[in-house]
Amino acid sequence: MGTNSQLKLRASDVIEKAKHECSENLAPITELMDSFFQKDEDLEEFKKLVPISTWYRSICYKTESSWSCHRRVVTKICYRSDGLKMRHVVTSLPASKIPPSKLYTDKYCPRGEMENRIKDRTYAKTLYIAYDQ
């Protein structure tokens, strides 16, 4: 599911936490690099060494017209020196059964990976048939 203004608004508190965590992780590296390099040098490559700050959030969400009821949307928020990245999955699994991080990493990521492998095999088979004719 794509990010929209409502999903971003509802996850704004977690986005701020991720942004703050990223800044805290970046500060010591920036200070160290500033001591070795001149201020006008580009330190963007070193900023990429800072681990991505990843947070998850469950959101109760309903579209204006296409969904008939509220659904659980699990949002993965990644913040790094180059900015924010958000991904969302819609699920019918209740929050009481599985927390958002486990749902995203243990259920949906492996499923997506499996679907990608199936697509790869289907594509390879199509190429083989097309080449064979």
C-alpha positions as CSV (number, residue, x, y, z in Angstrom):
1,M,0.0,0.0,0.0
2,G,1.3,3.5,-0.8
3,T,1.9,6.2,1.6
4,N,-0.6,9.0,1.8
5,S,-1.0,12.1,4.0
6,Q,-3.3,10.4,6.5
7,L,-1.0,7.4,7.1
8,K,1.9,9.8,7.5
9,L,0.0,12.0,9.9
10,R,-1.1,9.0,12.0
11,A,2.5,7.7,12.2
12,S,4.0,11.2,12.9
13,D,4.9,10.4,16.5
14,V,6.9,7.3,15.5
15,I,8.5,9.2,12.6
16,E,9.7,11.8,15.1
17,K,11.1,9.0,17.3
18,A,12.9,7.5,14.3
19,K,14.3,10.9,13.3
20,H,15.5,11.6,16.8
21,E,17.2,8.2,17.1
22,C,18.9,8.6,13.7
23,S,20.2,12.1,14.8
24,E,21.5,10.6,18.1
25,N,23.3,7.9,16.2
26,L,24.7,10.3,13.6
27,A,26.1,12.9,16.1
28,P,29.2,11.0,17.3
29,I,30.1,10.0,13.7
30,T,29.7,13.6,12.5
31,E,31.8,14.9,15.4
32,L,34.6,12.4,14.7
33,M,34.6,13.1,10.9
34,D,34.6,16.9,11.6
35,S,37.8,16.4,13.6
36,F,39.5,14.6,10.7
37,F,38.2,16.6,7.7
38,Q,37.6,20.2,6.8
39,K,34.1,21.6,7.3
40,D,33.5,22.1,3.6
41,E,34.2,18.5,2.7
42,D,31.3,16.2,1.7
43,L,30.6,13.7,4.5
44,E,27.6,12.1,2.9
45,E,29.4,8.8,2.4
46,F,30.2,8.6,6.1
47,K,26.6,9.3,7.0
48,K,25.5,6.2,5.2
49,L,27.5,4.2,7.8
50,V,24.9,5.1,10.4
51,P,22.4,2.3,10.9
52,I,18.9,2.9,9.7
53,S,16.5,3.7,12.5
54,T,13.5,1.3,12.0
55,W,10.2,1.5,13.8
56,Y,6.8,-0.2,13.3
57,R,3.3,1.1,14.0
58,S,-0.2,-0.4,13.8
59,I,-2.8,2.0,12.5
60,C,-6.5,1.6,12.3
61,Y,-7.4,3.0,8.9
62,K,-10.3,3.3,6.4
63,T,-10.1,4.8,2.9
64,E,-12.7,7.4,2.1
65,S,-14.6,5.3,-0.5
66,S,-13.0,2.0,-1.5
67,W,-12.9,0.2,1.8
68,S,-16.2,-0.7,3.5
69,C,-14.7,-0.9,7.0
70,H,-11.6,0.0,9.1
71,R,-8.6,-2.2,8.7
72,R,-5.3,-2.7,10.4
73,V,-2.4,-1.2,8.5
74,V,1.1,-2.0,9.8
75,T,3.6,0.7,8.9
76,K,7.4,0.2,8.7
77,I,9.2,3.5,9.2
78,C,12.9,3.7,8.2
79,Y,14.8,6.9,8.8
80,R,18.4,7.5,7.7
81,S,20.5,10.5,6.9
82,D,19.1,10.6,3.4
83,G,15.5,10.8,4.7
84,L,12.3,8.9,5.5
85,K,11.0,5.7,3.9
86,M,7.7,4.2,4.8
87,R,6.0,1.0,3.7
88,H,2.6,-0.4,4.7
89,V,0.8,-3.7,4.7
90,V,-2.9,-4.2,5.2
91,T,-3.8,-7.2,7.4
92,S,-6.7,-8.9,9.0
93,L,-4.5,-10.3,11.8
94,P,-5.4,-8.5,15.1
95,A,-2.8,-6.5,17.1
96,S,-3.6,-8.7,20.1
97,K,-2.3,-11.8,18.2
98,I,0.9,-10.4,16.7
99,P,2.8,-7.1,17.3
100,P,3.5,-5.0,14.2
101,S,7.3,-5.7,14.0
102,K,6.8,-9.5,14.0
103,L,3.9,-9.3,11.6
104,Y,5.9,-7.3,9.1
105,T,9.2,-9.2,9.4
106,D,8.1,-12.7,10.2
107,K,4.9,-13.0,8.1
108,Y,4.8,-10.5,5.2
109,C,8.5,-10.3,4.3
110,P,8.9,-14.0,3.8
111,R,5.6,-14.1,1.9
112,G,6.8,-11.3,-0.4
113,E,10.1,-13.1,-0.9
114,M,8.3,-16.3,-1.8
115,E,6.1,-14.5,-4.3
116,N,9.2,-12.9,-5.9
117,R,10.8,-16.3,-6.4
118,I,7.6,-17.6,-8.0
119,K,7.6,-14.6,-10.4
120,D,11.3,-15.3,-11.1
121,R,10.6,-18.9,-12.0
122,T,7.5,-18.0,-14.1
123,Y,9.5,-15.3,-16.0
124,A,12.4,-17.7,-16.6
125,K,10.0,-20.4,-17.9
126,T,8.4,-17.8,-20.2
127,L,11.8,-16.8,-21.6
128,Y,12.8,-20.5,-22.1
129,I,9.6,-21.2,-24.0
130,A,9.9,-18.1,-26.1
131,Y,13.5,-18.9,-27.0
132,D,12.8,-22.5,-27.7
133,Q,10.2,-21.7,-30.4
